[in-house]
Each structure stands twice: as structure tokens, then as C-alpha cells.
Amino acid sequence: MKPTIAFSIPIRFSVMLFCFFVAVLLVSVPPAFAAPQLSSPPINEVVAYNLALAPSLDNSYDPSTANRTTITIILGGGAFTHDLSVSHNLDVAGLSLLEDNMTHPVPDLAIILTRGYSMAHLISIPVEGEGNFLCDRTFFEYISDETAWRCDFDGDYCAEYEDSSGMAYNANVTFSFRNDSISVPLESNISNVIPIPDTLLKAMEDSSGADNLTINISGELVFFYVMNDRHMGYGDECGSNLISFEKSMPLSINRSYAVAGTHKLFFLKAPVLREQWFRNNRFDGIVLSQSPLRHAEISLNGNLTSNLSLRTFEVVFGPHGLEIIQSNLSETVPAMESINLTTPIPLEQGNSSFAYIYRFNYSYDGLGENNLSLVVYDSFSGPEEFDRYDETLQSRMLSYGGKTLETGQPVQENPLTPSRGSIAVQLDPLLTLPALGLGFLVLLLIPVFNSWLRR
């Protein structure tokens, strides 16, 4: 037993040491598969990926989400009755562009459907030791006299078979945005990618960020079988007798997605009159936006002086393998960003509404005329797309008596120094020395007089 003990201690210690180092590596080293953080959203790349993935979601039957029913097949005038099960799945897999559960009117915006169906078929009469086969048109074209009886379900010495089968949609896809609705037919032999109509895309450019694009699929789908219920004809030959069987199932699917618009509105909060004291220079602005902002820049006289990153982005996989974009807020954003639907009709030419409000506060040094710029990038724009707001602000000194600057220098000696004019100070005649002395005497007598009244 001693040799066993002697060897087991080092082995156990080695295993524990190895596990410790593995744990340290897992904690200290970020996983290689973590999604990278991006400074701008890869809109075009995500749209292209999702549209390329879409064909794989067509004819993709999912038994776990399928709706089921049966179709009763009757052959030989009732001599043979059999239930064939049918099922289907249909759903909106998503949009070609989705970011933080919002979409945006990009040119290739479309819904992507996932759909598929399954249908049972006529199976040959079982025979012990023999394999089964489908009694369909393909089999019938190669049928032999030795096996034909296995498809004679009604016992009339003529083989029956499935001539054709399938499923067809009798439904519409309706897109609704605000008061506009457009319907397009849903067809089984058309792509499962259905573009958003151009009319709605145009209207969505002015979406407040709180408006929704609603998608409704309604109608029915129809399963059908065409059976050749063959029977004896003239001359003891089997003749064709095509019979159709069908079953409809209702469709009702509703999806809704928030839409981020493109418009923005800028306001100068301070200085309101575009003129200010040079010792407290401000460039404080408010931006109303129809989509979340991701980046902002402030420039003073053409020089970038403030660079603000509001969001970063990552691409993750959503339902059905579609790519979606997620954003991560910077820690400084909550004090700057608020969500409050606003419709500043008196302050704009139209009647646009804005869901996102941003406050930018900026101070700077400078005397005289200065040019300030605020550039903002939203969460659905590319690196070169931005909105710009420019202001020319005056920073002035104060003056005293119309002759002296607040720095003590004469105004005349500094004609290029901007200052706000003032008037000379003149003493009121009442403020002469005798008048002031009389006033102090009155103030002294008042307490004495009050004390005399209390007696």
C-alpha cells in the first residue's frame, strides 16, 4: 500500500495544479469567440448575410412547431378509407435588418419567412419479409404485375396510386405603417423573402422611433391529394379515375417591429442669443432624433475638440440563425440620452415626432467670434453618414462707464477687443454728502423713538 500512496499524492497534486492554471486562464483571458465591439453598425453586411441565409429557411420543416391535421382518403366508392396526416410550419423568421429590436428603412429591407410542410402518402399493403414502398406515380410507371396487387387498396384488381400532392397558400401578407397598409399575396412557389413596399419605406423615413411596422399574414393554406382510383373498364382493363381530396387550415400571424427614422432637430440651449460673456463660454445643444445616436463630435473653429462615443455594437445570432445587431451604451450616456416622444410642431416646418432626446454641454475659451459645430452619427448610419449643426457665437468682455474694459484697460486702446457697451455712471443729486448724513441721523433716531412709544 505504501508505493500506491507515494505515487497518488504527486498525481493528485498535478491534477489540482493543472485545474488551477486552467481556471486562471479562463478568468484572465477573454473567450476567443466573444463578439467584437464595433464603433459603427455593419448594416450592409448584416442585410447581405440574412438575405443569403433566407433560401435555407424555405422548405425547412420543423416538426416541433408544426400545425397538424388529417385528410381522409376514400377509394373504391368507400371500400377503402384511410387518414393521411399533414402538417406545416410558417412564421416570420425576422427582418433582413434588426438592431436592438428596431429596424430602419434601408433599400433591401424585407421580411424573411421560415416555412415547410409534411404530407403522409399511400404506403403499399405490407407483406411479411418484404419492404414497403410508396404507391405513387413514380411507382406506377415502373409497376410490375407481381407487385401491383400491393397497391390495390379497394380490392377491385386495379392498383390505386397517388397522382400528385402538395400545398398551396390562399393568403396575403399585409404591411402596415401608421395609416398606410399594403397587401401582397403569399405564394408557395415564390421566394420566402418579401420586400417591404417602397411606399412604406418612404413613409418610414419619418418614423419617430416609437412607430411600429406591423406585419400580418392571414388567410389559409390548402393541402391537396389527387388520387387515381383506377377501376376495371371495357375489355377487362384498368382505367384512370382521378379524384381530389383537400383540407384547408387557417393562417393568422402578427408581428410588430419598432422603426427608427432618419430625421433630427437641433436647438441651441446656451447662449440663447448667440452672445455671451467670454469668461463663461457655452455651446450647449439639444438634439431631437428619430433613432438612437452612436457618436458625436464637437469642433471649435474647425478643430475637433470633443469626441464622444455613445454606443458600440456587436453582431449576434438570433432566431433561425439570422444575424441581428446589438448595441452597448457607454457609461456616460444615461445623463445625456432620454427617451420621451416629442412633437415640437411650433418649432419645425413639419409635424415630425422624435423619440430620443440628447443634451450636449460644452465649454470653451475664446474671445470674439467663434464657430462651433456639432456632428452626430445615428445607430443606423454608416461611417460617412452624419448630421451637422453649426453656430457662430460672440464672446464679449464687459465694460465700465463706456471707457474701461473689465480687465482695466481703456476701451479706446483696444478697438479690436469685443465688448458690450455701457453708459457712464452719474450720481443722483440726492446722494450728496449732506443728504447721506441726514439719512444716517434718521436711522439712529428710529430706535429711540420706538423705545419712547413703549413707555
Secondary structure, 3 states (H helix, E strand, C coil): CHHHHHHHHHHHHHHHHHHHHHHHHHHHCCCCCCCCCECCCCHHHHHHHHHHHHHHHCCCCCCCCCEEEEEEEEEHHHCEEEEEEEEEEEEEEEECCCECCEECCCCCCEEEEEEEEEECCCECCCCCCCCCCECEHHHHHCCCHHHHHHHCCCCCCCCCEEEEEEEEEEEEEEEEECCEEEEEEECCCCCCEEECCHHHHHHHCCCEEEEEEEEEEEEEEEEEEEEECCEECHHHCEECCEEEEEEEEEEEEEEEEEEECCCEEEEEEECCCCEEEHHHEECEEEEEECCCEEEEEEEECCEEEEEEECEEEEEEECHHHCEEEEEEECCCHHHCEEEEEECCHHHCCCCCCEEEEEEECCEECCCEEEEEEEEEEECCCCCCCCEEEEEEEEEEECEECCCEECCCCECCCCCCCCECCCCCCCCCHHHCHHHHHHHHHHHHHHHHHHHHHHC
